[in-house]
């Protein structure tokens, strides 16, 4: 198998370990002249190491909405059910939904796209789950993205 090019974003802000072989990376990159923030799952393995499809991109408006929703949360989770915190429009038919979710008896913050199209309405595969205990670090990374997404 040919060596894949090394992943080099404009600015790597940091990562939150998820397991022995995966982490959530927070970074800023550019596509067609537009800067965007990104949270993506990266894996480390014998056959492949690098980004996965699991992730979300954030434009400045969506990033501001995510930060505003997360800043209101207490240090410890206080809900015992899934709760939607914000629904932020990304483009026609697609919104980023910020939720507190319970999965396998652990609480996390889910950032996932909701799609409303003629053929399909529901959750997309584009999303990430941040462990609640990592919320302060995730919020710090997101706040660090804000000035980097400002227009030059």
Backbone torsions as a table, in degrees:
resi	resn	phi	psi	omega
1	UNK	NA	135.0	-179.3
2	UNK	-69.5	148.7	177.3
3	UNK	-68.3	132.8	177.4
4	UNK	-81.0	149.0	178.3
5	UNK	-63.9	146.4	179.8
6	UNK	-68.9	140.0	179.2
7	UNK	-76.0	120.7	-178.5
8	UNK	-134.2	93.2	176.9
9	UNK	-74.6	169.5	176.2
10	UNK	-59.8	-43.1	-179.1
11	UNK	-148.9	118.1	176.4
12	UNK	-91.2	117.1	-174.8
13	UNK	-91.0	-26.9	179.7
14	UNK	150.4	-178.7	-176.4
15	UNK	-145.1	154.6	174.3
16	UNK	-117.3	117.4	178.8
17	UNK	-62.5	135.7	179.2
18	UNK	-107.8	-37.6	178.2
19	UNK	-155.9	-174.2	-179.7
20	UNK	-60.8	-30.6	-175.2
21	UNK	-123.9	20.4	175.9
22	UNK	-150.1	154.9	179.1
23	UNK	-151.3	156.9	173.8
24	UNK	-96.3	120.8	179.1
25	UNK	-102.8	140.1	176.6
26	UNK	-112.2	123.7	-177.3
27	UNK	-154.1	166.7	175.5
28	UNK	-116.7	135.7	177.9
29	UNK	-140.3	-175.7	-175.3
30	UNK	-137.8	142.2	176.4
31	UNK	-140.8	122.2	-179.6
32	UNK	51.4	40.8	176.4
33	UNK	84.6	-3.0	179.8
34	UNK	-106.6	126.9	176.6
35	UNK	-82.6	146.3	177.7
36	UNK	-146.4	152.6	172.8
37	UNK	-90.2	152.5	-179.2
38	UNK	-143.6	142.2	170.7
39	UNK	-123.8	120.3	-174.7
40	UNK	-141.6	146.8	174.4
41	UNK	-81.2	129.3	175.6
42	UNK	-116.2	142.7	178.7
43	UNK	-116.9	156.3	175.7
44	UNK	-127.7	116.7	-179.4
45	UNK	-146.6	176.8	-179.1
46	UNK	-69.6	-38.1	-176.8
47	UNK	-93.9	-29.7	-178.1
48	UNK	-149.0	135.7	172.0
49	UNK	-134.5	128.0	179.6
50	UNK	153.1	-164.3	-176.7
51	UNK	-71.7	152.0	174.4
52	UNK	-110.2	178.4	176.4
53	UNK	-74.9	-19.0	-177.5
54	UNK	-73.6	110.7	179.0
55	UNK	175.9	172.5	176.8
56	UNK	-136.4	150.4	173.9
57	UNK	-110.4	149.5	-174.5
58	UNK	-131.7	120.4	171.6
59	UNK	-83.8	171.0	-176.2
60	UNK	-55.8	-38.5	-178.9
61	UNK	-67.6	-47.2	179.6
62	UNK	-64.8	-41.8	178.3
63	UNK	-57.7	-45.1	177.8
64	UNK	-59.9	-40.2	178.6
65	UNK	-67.4	-38.5	178.4
66	UNK	-64.8	-46.7	179.9
67	UNK	-60.6	-45.4	179.7
68	UNK	-59.4	-41.8	-180.0
69	UNK	-67.1	-42.2	-176.1
70	UNK	-74.8	-30.2	-179.7
71	UNK	-65.7	-22.5	-178.7
72	UNK	-80.2	-11.1	-174.7
73	UNK	-78.2	144.5	175.8
74	UNK	-73.2	166.1	-179.5
75	UNK	-61.7	-37.1	178.8
76	UNK	-112.8	140.5	179.5
77	UNK	-64.1	139.7	-177.9
78	UNK	-119.2	3.3	-179.0
79	UNK	-110.0	150.4	179.6
80	UNK	-113.8	20.7	178.3
81	UNK	-149.0	165.2	177.6
82	UNK	-66.8	134.1	-179.5
83	UNK	-134.2	127.0	176.0
84	UNK	-80.2	129.9	-178.7
85	UNK	-100.5	-35.9	-178.5
86	UNK	-160.4	150.8	174.7
87	UNK	-129.8	108.9	-171.5
88	UNK	-112.2	116.7	-179.7
89	UNK	-63.0	132.9	176.9
90	UNK	-103.3	-47.4	177.1
91	UNK	-158.8	175.5	-178.2
92	UNK	-54.8	121.7	177.3
93	UNK	83.4	1.0	-178.9
94	UNK	-135.3	129.5	176.8
95	UNK	-130.2	149.3	173.0
96	UNK	-95.2	123.7	-179.0
97	UNK	-105.9	129.3	177.8
98	UNK	-104.4	121.9	-177.6
99	UNK	-137.4	152.1	165.2
100	UNK	-89.1	127.9	-179.7
101	UNK	-128.1	150.3	173.7
102	UNK	-109.2	127.6	179.9
103	UNK	-146.5	125.2	-178.6
104	UNK	50.3	47.1	177.2
105	UNK	62.2	20.7	174.2
106	UNK	-124.0	148.4	-179.6
107	UNK	-99.6	138.6	178.9
108	UNK	-146.4	171.0	174.9
109	UNK	-106.1	121.0	-177.9
110	UNK	-103.2	125.3	173.5
111	UNK	-113.7	109.3	-173.0
112	UNK	-143.9	146.0	179.1
113	UNK	-80.0	138.4	174.2
114	UNK	-110.1	126.8	-176.2
115	UNK	-111.2	135.4	174.1
116	UNK	-127.4	97.9	179.7
117	UNK	-128.9	169.4	-179.5
118	UNK	-61.5	-40.6	-176.0
119	UNK	-83.8	-22.8	-174.7
120	UNK	-155.9	137.3	171.7
121	UNK	-131.4	124.0	179.0
122	UNK	155.9	-167.1	-178.4
123	UNK	-72.0	141.2	173.5
124	UNK	-96.0	175.6	177.2
125	UNK	-82.3	-8.7	-178.5
126	UNK	-80.2	107.1	179.3
127	UNK	177.6	168.1	177.3
128	UNK	-141.0	158.8	176.3
129	UNK	-123.7	122.0	179.4
130	UNK	-101.6	125.2	177.2
131	UNK	-58.1	139.1	-177.0
132	UNK	-56.9	-37.9	-178.3
133	UNK	-64.9	-19.6	178.9
134	UNK	-94.0	5.6	-177.0
135	UNK	-55.4	-45.3	-179.9
136	UNK	-59.6	-41.6	178.6
137	UNK	-66.9	-43.3	179.8
138	UNK	-61.8	-43.2	179.6
139	UNK	-63.5	-39.5	177.7
140	UNK	-63.5	-43.2	177.9
141	UNK	-62.6	-42.4	-179.5
142	UNK	-64.3	-41.1	178.6
143	UNK	-66.0	-33.2	178.2
144	UNK	-68.0	-27.0	178.9
145	UNK	-69.9	-33.5	-169.9
146	UNK	-51.6	-56.1	-179.0
147	UNK	-66.8	-24.0	-179.3
148	UNK	-73.4	-20.9	179.3
149	UNK	-92.6	-5.3	-179.8
150	UNK	-65.2	146.4	178.9
151	UNK	-65.8	139.0	-179.9
152	UNK	-71.2	NA	NA
